[in-house]
Amino acid sequence: MNVRTVCLAVLFDGQSTGYEIRKLVVEGEYSYFIGASFGAIYPALQKLEGEKLVTSRVEQQDGKPAKKIYSITERGRRVFIDSLFDNLGEDEFRSPFLLFARFAPELPRSLVQQRLQERLSHFDRALTEMERLTNNHTGPADRWILEYGRTCLATARDHIEAHMGELIAMARPDAAAAAE
């Protein structure tokens, strides 16, 4: 899946500005599907418009700059649905936290314990957000996806909570780490 496909996906649900699409894809609910940079959204939208897969109109605003609103065309809808027949590829998972955990034996215990607590707090916030999103989405596919995400997050959180003592025990005593 690529930026162009996710832009079509957002527009499949309704018209949006480039800013709204960018926010959904980079920080919002569509960020769970692919990684996309802020700088990739607008060129993708321009290309989609050139291919007649989306249209745009400019809307004037009182006291603010005009905004460009994008809509998907019927052809764009077909192209998007057809793209879902393509090979999906593998899910990607990257975690700076896991890199940190990999080197826990080189770090002071207090830092490892602090990072584990931070990670648990991160998961708690993410699970709360998943609950909020679930309450705001009534579609059965949205609820299924959110439950899948919640299950993944809860499992990761439970693993850290159950096994954090093992990682802390691998770390160096604070005095030994400070001596180096």
Backbone hydrogen bonds, N-H to C=O, Kabsch-Sander energy under -0.5 kcal/mol:
donor,donor_aa,acceptor,acceptor_aa,energy
6,V,2,N,-2.1
7,C,3,V,-2.3
8,L,4,R,-2.0
9,A,5,T,-2.1
10,V,6,V,-2.3
11,L,7,C,-2.3
12,F,8,L,-1.8
13,D,9,A,-0.9
13,D,10,V,-0.8
14,G,10,V,-0.5
14,G,11,L,-0.6
16,S,70,Y,-1.9
18,G,68,K,-0.8
21,I,17,T,-2.4
22,R,18,G,-3.0
23,K,19,Y,-2.6
24,L,20,E,-2.3
25,V,21,I,-2.5
26,V,22,R,-2.5
27,E,23,K,-2.3
28,G,23,K,-2.0
30,Y,24,L,-1.1
31,S,24,L,-0.9
31,S,28,G,-1.7
32,Y,29,E,-0.9
33,F,30,Y,-1.5
34,I,30,Y,-1.1
40,A,37,S,-1.2
41,I,37,S,-0.7
41,I,38,F,-0.9
42,Y,38,F,-0.7
44,A,40,A,-1.5
45,L,41,I,-2.4
46,Q,42,Y,-2.4
47,K,43,P,-2.3
48,L,44,A,-2.6
49,E,45,L,-2.3
50,G,46,Q,-2.3
51,E,47,K,-1.8
52,K,49,E,-1.4
53,L,48,L,-2.8
54,V,48,L,-1.0
55,T,71,S,-2.8
57,R,69,I,-1.9
59,E,67,K,-3.3
60,Q,58,V,-0.5
61,Q,64,K,-0.6
64,K,61,Q,-1.1
67,K,59,E,-2.7
69,I,57,R,-3.2
69,I,67,K,-0.5
70,Y,16,S,-3.5
71,S,55,T,-2.5
72,I,11,L,-0.5
73,T,53,L,-2.4
77,R,73,T,-2.2
78,R,74,E,-2.1
79,V,75,R,-2.7
80,F,76,G,-2.5
81,I,77,R,-2.5
82,D,78,R,-2.9
83,S,79,V,-2.0
84,L,80,F,-0.9
84,L,81,I,-0.9
85,F,82,D,-1.7
86,D,83,S,-1.1
99,L,95,S,-1.4
100,F,96,P,-2.2
101,A,97,F,-2.7
102,R,98,L,-2.1
103,F,99,L,-1.1
103,F,100,F,-0.9
104,A,101,A,-1.7
106,E,103,F,-1.9
107,L,104,A,-1.9
109,R,172,R,-2.6
111,L,108,P,-0.6
112,V,108,P,-2.0
113,Q,109,R,-3.1
114,Q,110,S,-2.2
115,R,111,L,-2.8
116,L,112,V,-2.2
117,Q,113,Q,-2.2
118,E,114,Q,-2.5
119,R,115,R,-2.4
120,L,116,L,-2.4
121,S,117,Q,-2.3
122,H,118,E,-2.4
123,F,119,R,-2.6
124,D,120,L,-2.4
125,R,121,S,-2.4
126,A,122,H,-2.6
127,L,123,F,-2.8
128,T,124,D,-2.0
129,E,125,R,-2.3
130,M,126,A,-2.4
131,E,127,L,-2.0
132,R,128,T,-2.2
133,L,129,E,-2.9
134,T,130,M,-2.6
135,N,131,E,-2.1
136,N,132,R,-1.2
137,H,133,L,-0.8
137,H,134,T,-0.7
138,T,136,N,-0.5
143,R,139,G,-2.4
144,W,140,P,-2.1
145,I,141,A,-2.5
146,L,142,D,-2.7
147,E,143,R,-2.3
148,Y,144,W,-2.2
149,G,145,I,-2.6
150,R,146,L,-2.7
151,T,147,E,-2.5
152,C,148,Y,-2.2
153,L,149,G,-2.6
154,A,150,R,-2.9
155,T,151,T,-2.4
156,A,152,C,-2.2
157,R,153,L,-2.7
158,D,154,A,-2.8
159,H,155,T,-2.2
160,I,156,A,-2.3
161,E,157,R,-2.7
162,A,158,D,-2.5
163,H,159,H,-2.1
164,M,160,I,-1.4
166,E,163,H,-0.8
167,L,163,H,-1.2
168,I,164,M,-2.5
169,A,165,G,-2.4
170,M,166,E,-1.2
171,A,167,L,-1.0
171,A,168,I,-0.7
172,R,104,A,-0.5
172,R,107,L,-2.5
177,A,173,P,-2.3
178,A,174,D,-2.3
179,A,175,A,-1.6
180,E,176,A,-0.7
180,E,177,A,-0.5
